[in-house]
Amino acid sequence: MRNSSIILFDGVCNLCNASVQFIIKHDPKAHFRFAALQSPIGQRLLEQHALRPQTMETMVLIEGTSAFTKSDAALRIAKRLSGIYPALAVLFIIPRPIRDWGYDLIANNRYKWFGNRASCMVPTDDILDRFLE
């Protein structure tokens, strides 16, 4: 998995956890690896990419030395998934402030709309190797 990308997600958010499961299901080449934003490695990666460690309002995609957040991260992830999802890249034509407004609307209401858990998701044995420790 040397060429894999890393997705940092809110480990206590039900929507975020469902998104991780969705990505795993549509990532048959296992391109993506995962870590919770709240985890020690998640916090270190945020700091390495000059992102505020206390920020939990966005999914973060790390590819090489670059980090992407909000709609940029979501659309870059979609481009790598199987099926029709790479077609979502057409949404890059929408200016980022507008895309991010939509992203923020969902992110700011995710606990209210989808709920949250008391602790971070624990991966099952079949996907454990996709998660960073």
N, C-alpha and C positions, 0 to 999 in steps of 0.2 A: 504494500500500500504506500510505497514511497511517493507516488505522484498523486496521492489522494488530497482532497480538500477537506477542511475542518469546518463543521458547523457548530457554533456555540448557540445554545438555546436555553430558555428559561425552564429549568428542570421541575418547577412546581406548577407550571401552567398546563392545564389540560389541553388547550389548543396547541400549544407548542409540542407537547408529547405526542399528540395525534399527528402533527406535521412530521415529526421525526419518523414515526411508524410509516407514514405515507411515503416519505422519501426513501426509506429502506426498501419498501415494497417495489418502488419504481426505479431503483438503482441496482439493477442486476449485476453490474460490473464492480459493485462495491467501491465506487469512486469516493464517496463521502464517509468521513469519520465524524464522530460526535463527542461533545463534552457539554455538560451543563455550565451555564454562566456562573453559577454559584460555586462550582467545584474549584479546588486549588489550581488545577491546570487551566480551567476556564479563566480564572482571575489573572493568572500569569500571562496567558495569551492576549487578554485585553490590554494589559500593561505593556507588553512587547509591541503592540500595534498602536500605542498611544490612545487607546480608548479608555474612557472612564470606567474603572472596575465596578462602580456602584450602579452603572446603567444596566437595567434589566428590561428595557422597553423595546428591544430589537433582537432579532436573530442576527448573528454575525457569521459571515462566510469568510474564511481565511484561505486564500490561494497564493501559495508561494510567500512573497513578502508583502502582499496586499491584503487589506481587510475591507470588506464591503458590508454595509448595514442596510436595514429597511428594505425598500423595494428593489434596490440594486442587488442585494443579497438574494432576495426571493426569486427574481427573474434569472439571475445567473444560475441558481440551483435548478430552476425549471428547465433551463437549456440543456442540462446534463441528464435529465430523467428520460425514461423510456416512454413510448406512446406519443400522445399528442402534445404533451406538456412543453416541449421545446418551442412550439408555435407561440407560446406566451411571450417569447422574446420580442414579438412585434410591439408589445407594450412599452418597450424602450423609446418609442417615438413620442410618448407622452412626456412632457417635461418632468424632471425628477421632483420638483416641489409639489406638483399635483399628485404624482404617484405616491410620494411619501405622506401626503395628507391622508390618502385612503389607507395606507399602511398604519399610520398613527391612529386613525379612528378605530381600527380593529385592535391594535396593540393596547391602546388606553382603556378599552372596554373588555379585554379578553377574560379577566377574572370574573367580571359580572356576567358575561354572556356564556362562558364555557366552564367556569369554575377553576379551582386550583386545589392542589394537594398539600398535605402537611410537610412532605419531604420530596426530594428529587426521585425521579423514576429510576428503578433498578432494572437494567436490561436483562432479558432472559438469556440463557446459555447460548441459544442459536444466533444471537446478534451481539453477544458480549464483545467479540473481537472488533466490532465497529466503533466501540467507545474507548476514548482515551482515559487513562487513569491519572 
